[in-house]
Each structure stands twice: as structure tokens, then as C-alpha cells.
Amino acid sequence: MTLLDLRHELIEGRADVPRIGSVIELETIPWYAVVGPDETVVAPVVPYLRGLMLDDNRPPTAKSYAYDLLRWHRLLWFLEVPWDRATEADASALVGWLRIAPNPQRRRSNPDAPRPGSVNPRTGKPYLRAGYAPSTINHCLTVVSGFYAYHRHYNRGPLVNPVPESLAMRRALAHRAPDGEVQPFRRARLRQKVRRSDPRSIPDAMWDEFFAGLTCDRDRAAVLLYVSSGSRASELLGVTPGDINWPKQLIWVVTKGTDDREAIPASPQALTVLAAYLDHIGLPPADQPVLRTRRGPDRPLTYWAMRRVIQRVNDKLRTNWTLHDLRHTAATRMANDPNLTLAQVRAILRHTDLATTGRYLNARVEDLFDALQAHYNRPRVQRSFAPGYDPEDVKAVFGA
């Protein structure tokens, strides 16, 4: 089979790329590396990831980029194309493969699980698709493009980047004032259309039953801290006893993507439940997170364990809320509180752009049930005129 035929097989879904190789963790910079099927490190990836770290990116960024480059190299190994001989045809094969291939992270063992891509009737939220999301494909293209741009800077690799660039975007962003509007532009070839949806928060009508589905003080404290502070999942899971200012009702978190430790507010109810939880288990060491596992050896609560807490509640209620929806819920409540300005909400949520905070001002149809019922049941207004007017004259002036 020729190389052209292999590419067509991938794009048409009649072939799959073997999932060989892996991403390993290192003890030195760049912290992560891509390993090939022969258990050797893929050499061209190492300096690129090291450059990311030298550009002050975080280790999770290097890990994410490493997995994208692993997908790319899996494709090249399957096609038997050297990394420095890749062309746009190979990038097209990558996109075609990712558009059709099943995503291993979407695999479900429960045969009664809802169909991927369907909409939950209770929450109005769609379930994740079985394949790779358009944003994931675009992110992979961005990483591959940056990988080849890095090596081209040092006169390595192909002269032409395999990933097409958007000249229209470059023109739109050139010589633009920092506070000016970005002119619309067409996306580059192979880039996927990403639907921009409004944030999904838990409506007040469903919040009580969601909270009632939690079974212990640890889970209640965590959920209340999430929904009162608007902190991200990983930020809150790293809070230690020394990060809690009980008199001022503040907790200190390390903001995502930085080393900055910032104070965010917490509600009195959340701190009360947290105090009851810590009184029951005992205060952890000063350098250890306060949220701990309940079974097995004592250790910090992980993201996946906290995610499982939300999944257990979803199983009870037949919903599909996520851990990040708690941050959306906090943001929606704050943004729509008349006593808080949008600038204050932005400071609490630590958004870079005020427009991001403004997205939470949008009303959802699911939250307007009572108002819509009143609208539907409101009687039709009958037109009437003051007594003394001849109906024929009114008809002649205003029509039938």
C-alpha cells in the first residue's frame, strides 16, 4: 500500500494508528519526554519541551504538549515518514484520523451509560462525544506547528511548516492597539470550527438536591468552598492549614498557570463545615492539603477522586454536572448579584479579561422556567377604546 493510500485510509476511517510509545516523567527539565516504540526518547522533542520551560511555561503545559507530540509521532511512525520530512499531507492525515478515531478517555465500561453526544434531559448539557473534540484537534495542530517553527529557527526540519498558517489572522493582529477590537478573519486550513457555548451552572432549583446527594462533611466542605470561592479544582485541592485565614474568611490558592499565591473569599457556611470535618479527622501537617482521602492510607485528595465524588451524585440524580461546573455556578451567582460589580467578580475569579467574566451575565432558558410559565399563561390583551367612539370611525382610522 502506498503512502497516499495510507493517508486516505486514515482520513476515511478505514485504518487506525497503533497506540505505541508513551510520555514519561523526568527528574530534570523539561520534566516530560516522548518515548518511542523501542523505549528510546524521541530526541527532537526534548529541546522543544525544554524551550517551553525556559519560556516560563508550567510543567503541566509541557506534559500536555508532550501528549500532542506523541499523537503526531504515532502518525509518522505508522506512515513511516521521518519527522523532518513531514508535509501538509501528513497534517491532513492527522486531522482526518483525529476526527474519526475514538478517544480512549471517552471509553465507558457501563453498558447503560448515555449515548456519547446526547443531551441530558435534566441539565440540558450534552455528554462528551466519543471522538476528539474540535478544540483538542486545534490544540494538537498548534503544538505541532510550534514544534516545527522551533526547529526551523535552528535550521532543522522541513523548510515549510506541515501545519498551514492563517495569513488572514496574521494581518488582523498586526499593528493592532492592545485595547482595540480584533477584526474577524477566516481560520486557517485544517483548523476545526469550535462552537462557543455559554458556561453551564447548576440552577438554584437543582442545587439543593445536588448538595443533598453528598454523603460526608469532606465532600460538603469541598463543594461549598468551590461554589463560594469560584476556585479551580486543582487550586482548592492544594490548600493547606496555613492557607486558611479563619477570622477574615479567606483561603490562599496558587493560581493556575503561575506561582502566585492569591487570597480568595470563602463563605461562612463553607468554613463551618470545613471546621467540622477537620475537627473529626484532626488537623493535617502544615505543609499538607486539608482535603484527605477517607479510605486506605492517609493521603491528599486527588483531582480524580474529587471528580468521582461528583460522578456518584450524578448517578443518583441522573445528571451530568462536572467539577468545573461548580466554578461556573459561583461565577454566575456573583455576576448576577446586583451588589457586586463585574470588576469585583473578575478580581475574585482572577480572570485576565473582563469579557470572560461578562459571559456569565447571559440568561439560560433552563433558569427561566417560572418566568416563561407566567408568560405563556398570561391572557391575551384585548384592544379597547374609550366609550363614545363610533366603531365604524375607529375601524376607518386604525383598520380592522
N, C-alpha and C positions, 0 to 999 in steps of 0.2 A: 504494500500500500504506500502510495506516495505521500510526501509531506502535505500537499494540498488536500489530498483525500482525508488525511488525519484531521486536519483543521475543520473540514466540512463535517466530519463525523461528530466532532465536539460541538460545533455550533448547532447541529440538527438534533443533538441529544441521543445519538446512536453510539456514543463512546463516553467513557468516564476516565478521569485522570486518577491513577493509583495514588492513594494517600500514603506516600512514603516520605521519609525524612521527618524531622521534628524540630522544635525550638527548645533549646536548653538554656538553663540559667548559669551564668558565670559568676565568679567571685571578684572579678575586676571589671572595669569599664571596657565594653559597653553594657555589661550585665547580662546580655542575652545574645545568642548566636543561633544561626540556622545550620542544622546538621543534615547532610545528605544521606542517601540510602546506604552508603558504605561507611556510615558512622564517622565521617570526617566533616570538619567545619567548612562551610561554604565560604571561601576566602574573600570574595568581593563584597560580601555583606558586612563583614566585620568593620572595615574602615568607615563605611557609610553610617552604621549604627553608632560608632564611636563619635563621628562628627555630629550626630544628633545630640549626644550627651554634652559635647563641648559647646554646642549652641544653647545650652541651658534648658534642654528638654528633660522631662521627668522619666525615670525608669519605666513606668507603665506605658509611656509613649514608645520607647524603644521596643518593648515587648509586643505592642500592637503592630508596629511596623515590621517586626521580625515575622509575625504570622502572615502578614500580607506578602512579604517577600518569599515565604515558604510556599504559598499558593502559586506564585509566579514561577518559582524554580521547579515545582512539581510539574507544571505545564511544560516547561522547557525540557525537563528530563523525559517526559512522555513523548514529546516531539523530536527528541534527540537534537535539539538546537543549542549550541553554546550560548552562554549568557551574552557574550559580546558580539553575537551575530543575529540577535533578535531584531525583528521588523514589526511594522504596524500590523501585518497579517497575524503575527503571534499575539499581539494585544487584542485583536479582534477575536481570536480563538479563545482567549482568556475570558472576555466578556460573554461570548456565546456559551461557554461552559458554565460560568457562574450564574447565568440567567436561568439555566435549566437544572443544574446539579442540585441534589438535596443537601441542605445544610445539616451537618451532624449535630449541631447544637439544638436543632428543632426536633430531633428524634423523640418520640413519646412511646413509653412502654405500655401505657394504659390503652387497651383497645376501645374503650368507651370515651376517650378524650375527644373534645370537639374537633371538627374538621379544620385543618390549618387555613387561615384566611377568612374563616366565617366570623360573624359578628355575634357577640354575647348579647342576648336579648335584655338582660337586666342592666348591664352597664353601658351598652351601646359602643363598646370598644371592640375592634377586630382582634382576633387572635393572630399570632405571628404566622407568616407564610412558611411553607415547607422549605423554600429555597433561600437564596441570599437576597437581602433587601437591596434596593437600588442604591441607598446611601453606602452600604458595605462595598458594593462594586465600585462606586465612585472613589471611595477611600482607598481601595486597592490600586486603582489607576493612578491616584495622586502619589501614593508611595512608590510605585514602580517608576513613574515619571521623575520623581525626585532622586531615586536611586541612579538612574541613567544620567540625569543632569549633573549629579555629584561626580560621577566618573568621567563624564565628558569634560568637566572643568580641569581634570588632571590628565586629559588626553588618553583616556581609556574608554573602551567600549565602542559602540557604533557612533558614527558621526551624526546620525539622525535619531532623535528620541523615538522609541517604538510607540509611545503614547502621544497621540495628536494633541497639540496645544490649541487653545482658543485665542486667536488673534483679536477677535471682537472684544473679549474680556480684557485683553491687554490694553487695547485702545480706550475702553471705557474707564479703566482705572488709572490710566496715565494722566499726570498733571491734574489730579483731582484734589480739591481742597479737602482737608480732613473732615470738615463738617458739611461737606456738600453731598448732594444726592448722587447715587450711582446710577448711571444711565443703563437701561435694560440692554442686554446683549444675549446672543444665542450661545447655548452651551456647545462645547467642543464635541467633535465626533467621538463616538463610543460612550460619552457620558450619559448616564441614565436620568430620566425625569424623576425628581423626588417630590412627592406630594407633601406640601406643608400643611400639617393639621394642627388644630388648636390643642393646647395642653388638656389632658384629661384629669379632672379632680374628682374626688369622692363627694357626691352631693350630700347635703345635710340630712336629707331623708334616709340615706343609706348608711350614714356614718355610725349611727347608734348600733345598728345590727352588726356592722363590721367590728366595732370596738367590743361588743358583747361576745364576739366569737373568739377573742383572745383568752387564754386559759391561765396565765400566771402574771405576777407583778413585773417580771422582767420584760415580757412582751408588751404589757400595757405601758410600762415606763418608756420603752424604746419608741413605740408608736406615738405616744403623746409628745415625746421630745422631737420626733421628726415633724409632726404636724404643727407644733407650736414654734419651732425654730426655723423650719424650712431648710435644715441642713441636708446635705447629700448623704447617701448610705455609708460610704467609706469614711466620711468625715466624723460622723457620730460614733461609729464603731471604734474609733481611736481615742475617744475621750477617757482620760484618767481621773483619779480622785482630785489631783491638783488642778485639773482644768475646770472644776466646778466652783463658781462663786455663789454660794448659797444665799448670803444676805442680798446681793444685787440681782439674783436670779439670772445669771449669765453662765454660759458654758463657752470654753475656748476650743476652737477646732482648727485644724490645719487645712486651709482652703485648697480645694482640688487644683492640681497643676502648679502649686507653689510650695514654698516652705513657710509661708506666712501663717502665723497663729493669730486668729481673729476672734473677737468676742461676738456671740450672738445670743439673743434673749431666749429664755425658756419660760413656759407658763408655770404658775404656782402649782397647778394640778399635776403637771409632769414631774416636777421636783418632789412633790409629796409622795407620789407613787414610787419614784426612784429611791427616795429615802427609806421607804418601807421595804423595798427589795434589798437594798444594801444592809439594812438592819437585820434582815433574815439570813443573808449569806455571809455577812462580815465584809469589812472594807478591804478591797484588794490592795496590794503594794502600790506605792505612789507612782511607779512607772508602768503600771499595768492597766489596761482598759477596764472600765467598771462593768460592762456588759459581758457576762461569762456564760459558758455552756452549762447545761443543767444535768447532763448525763456524761458518764465517763470521766476521764481525768479533767481536773480544773484547767481551763484554757480560755483565751479570749473568744468571744462570739465572732464568727466569720461572716462575710457577706452572704455566702451560700446558705449558711444556717439561718440567717435573718430572712433571706428570701424564702426559705422553706416555711418559716412562720406564717408569712403572707399566703403561701400556697395552701396551707392547711385551712386557713379561714376561707379562702376561695372555694375549696372543696365542700365546705359546709354550706356556703351561701349560693353556690353555682354562679360565682362571679369570676372576673379575671383582672382584679386590681394588681398592680405591681408595687414594688418597694419605692420606685421613683414617683409613683402617683401621690405618695404622701407629701413629697416636696411640692408637687403641683397643687395639692389641696391647700397647703399652707400659703402658697403664693396667691391662689385665687381668693382665699378668705381675706388676706391682707390687702390685696389690690382693690377689692371691692368694699373695704371698710371706709366709710366717709371720714373717719377720724385720722386716717393715715394718708399721707401724700404718696404719690408714686415714687418720688425721690427717696422717701424714708423706706419704702418697701424694697427699692433697689439696694439700699445700703444693707438691709437685713439679709437679703438673698445673695448679696455680693455679685450681682450681675455687672458685666463690663459695660453693656449698652442699655440705656433706658428703654429702647424699643423692645428689648427682650422682656422686660418687666411689663410693658404695656400689652403684651399678648394675653395676659391674664385678665384683662378687662372685658374680653369677649364673652357674651352670654351664650349658654348652650341650651338647645331645645329641651334636653332632659331635665334641666333645672327650672324650666318654666311651666311645669305641668299645671299647677294651680292657676297661674295667670291665663294659660290657654283655655282651661276648662271654663273660667269665668267669661272669656271672650266668646267661646262657642255657644254658651248658654244665654248670652245677653240678647234680649229681644231686639228685633229689627226696628229701627227708628222710623216711625210713620210721619210723613210730611204733613203739616197742618198750617193753616193760615188763620189770621185773626178774623173773628166774626164780622160780618157786614160786607165782605168782598163777594162779588158775583163769581161763582165758579167758572163761568164762561170767560170772564175777563182774565182770571188767573191762568186759565188754560191758554189763552191767546198770548199772554206775556211770557210764561215760563214753559209752555209746551205741555204735552200730555204727561 
